Amino acid sequence: MRRIGIDVGGTNTDAVLVDGTRVVASVKAATTTDTMTGISRALAGVTGEPKASGPVEAVMVGTTRFTNAIVEGRNLESVACLRIGLPASRTLTPLVDWPSRLAKPVGGPVCSVEGGHEVDGRPLVALDEEAVAAFAERVADSACRNVAIASIFSPLNRSCEERARDVILGRCPDCRITLSADIGRIGLLARENAAILNASLRPLAERFTRAMEDALEDAGLASRLYLTRNDGTVLLAEEAERFPVFSLACGPTNSMRGAALLSGLDHGIVIDVGGTTSDVGMLEAGFPREANNVVTLSGIRTLFRMPDLISIGLGGGSLVDEKAGTIGPASTGHEIDPRARVFGGDELTASDLGVAANRLDLGDRGRLADLDPATVESLLDVASSMLADAIDRIKVRAGDEPVIAVGGGAFLVADDIRGASEVIRVEHGAVANAVGAAMAQVSGECDRVFTGLARDEALRRARIMAEESAVAGGAEARTLQTVDMEDLPLAYLPGNALRARVRVVGDIATPAQPSAVTPD
């Protein structure tokens, strides 16, 4: 299966063409202000070579567009929020903990109504459908057409959210509705925040996927379009339009998956050094380790799958202060050419240090003749110390770990860096992010409470639900594998209650491989 993987970073847009597991062509293009120009150039770079000729069945894209929208507070649309949970949850209203710079553009009609469930799925109180209908009237009379619905313990019983959705669509059929049960796990405020973010990003996601489809058409590609997720898997474009928050932080995840695939290692530490930042994460079973705590995005507490990463302001474009002996966090970003000295500029960057130390072949080395070799080595030691500290923080046990260095700035990772049992450099490591996107799989997850069942039966049912979710997302059933399974007995609940969480992944199904999950 021939695929194209694209990863849009702050400095470069990387693209690769893979045939099965073999990288056929790769290219780095500068990320442009309008994003799509850089993507079009990257596409042309991997499809224009004679060896790259032939049909491409799928294009996988990782983008920072949605993350940047939140960080910059731009391209966010207003959201009407319905919380189902009264009489509980009355004190803390939706958006209560949002920074004002984001709450103002996103905040729309807000309403709380009676309803919700207990932790074991039993009704807390009946859903107040009249109040939901009144909220729908308010939305219909407003300009807001993005709605987020959050109900107490909806990941365990989503009936209240689904009924509220039906009521609202009956009055406002043109609304885009996000259910928190589709987004996050147990934890009302953080899950609600994630649903509101998702609803606010959906119009932007629709514009992005439409623009990508146009770019593919211009490139002469009749390929299925996927967007990468932040768990190392992909979503069909139409699903990605509904769930843009799943693509937040997908860039580092793509790099980690690419590092695992290119190195053949399932366990180890990955250091992805880009133009502005270095992301350090841990591989477990070939996938990024997930963060177990609440994830904060631009001051907003959320609760959904995110990779456990440590990011530091160190990259190939990081500015160097010789007098202070520091590197970063300020960076030239995608303007390293022409701002860096090796490209004729007058600013000293980490890439200049790499060229001066013969770690990198770039630009005009002669423009660095005045640099003191001892100063260069001292500054590169500073970079090594920054990365070694990140390695130490990401580890969960004592002892050295294998380190896979990828990204365009991987020259900053010294071969003898502290905390590494060995430093592994792989072919095509500079475009590992695009490789990870191109070779990504489809995932499915189930996280719910079962009662009245034996442990094995509860886990079996959870696995079937996870597999059905993966197949619905475009996975081939025959390739599904369980990558994560855990259970937690809930002794304080009646009926032998057990919370089961199962995650599966599988290869993308081709049109000639329709399949369905058959229960054991």
Salt bridges, closest charged atoms under 4 A:
ASP14 OD2 - LYS28 NZ 3.02
ASP19 OD2 - ARG2 NH1 3.61
ASP19 OD2 - ARG22 NH2 3.94
GLU49 OE1 - LYS51 NZ 3.68
GLU72 OE1 - ARG74 NH2 2.83
GLU77 OE2 - ARG207 NH1 3.70
ASP120 OD2 - ARG122 NE 2.58
GLU129 OE1 - ARG163 NH2 3.06
GLU137 OE2 - ARG171 NE 2.83
GLU161 OE2 - ARG191 NH1 3.86
GLU162 OE2 - ARG158 NE 2.78
ASP166 OD1 - ARG165 NE 3.30
ASP174 OD2 - ARG145 NE 3.05
ASP182 OD1 - ARG158 NH2 2.71
GLU192 OE1 - ARG83 NH2 2.81
GLU206 OE2 - ARG176 NE 3.07
ASP231 OD1 - ARG229 NE 3.67
ASP231 OD2 - ARG305 NE 3.33
ASP231 OD2 - ARG503 NH2 3.44
GLU239 OE2 - ARG242 NH1 2.98
GLU241 OE2 - ARG210 NH1 2.07
GLU290 OE1 - ARG185 NH2 3.32
GLU290 OE2 - ARG503 NH1 3.86
ASP308 OD2 - ARG289 NH2 3.02
GLU335 OE1 - ARG339 NH1 3.24
GLU347 OE1 - ARG339 NE 2.61
ASP370 OD1 - ARG341 NH2 2.57
ASP389 OD1 - ARG418 NH2 3.31
GLU401 OE1 - HIS267 NE2 3.25
GLU401 OE2 - ARG397 NH2 3.48
ASP415 OD1 - ARG425 NH2 2.81
GLU427 OE2 - HIS428 NE2 3.68
GLU445 OE2 - ARG185 NH2 2.82
GLU445 OE1 - ARG305 NH1 2.06
GLU445 OE2 - ARG501 NH1 2.76
ASP447 OD2 - ARG499 NH2 2.89
ASP456 OD1 - ARG455 NH1 3.59
GLU457 OE2 - ARG460 NH2 3.01
GLU457 OE2 - ARG461 NE 2.86
GLU467 OE2 - ARG463 NH1 3.18
GLU476 OE2 - ARG478 NH2 2.66
ASP484 OD2 - ARG501 NH2 2.64
GLU486 OE2 - ARG501 NE 2.82
ASP487 OD1 - ARG455 NH2 3.00
ASP520 OD2 - ARG463 NH2 2.50
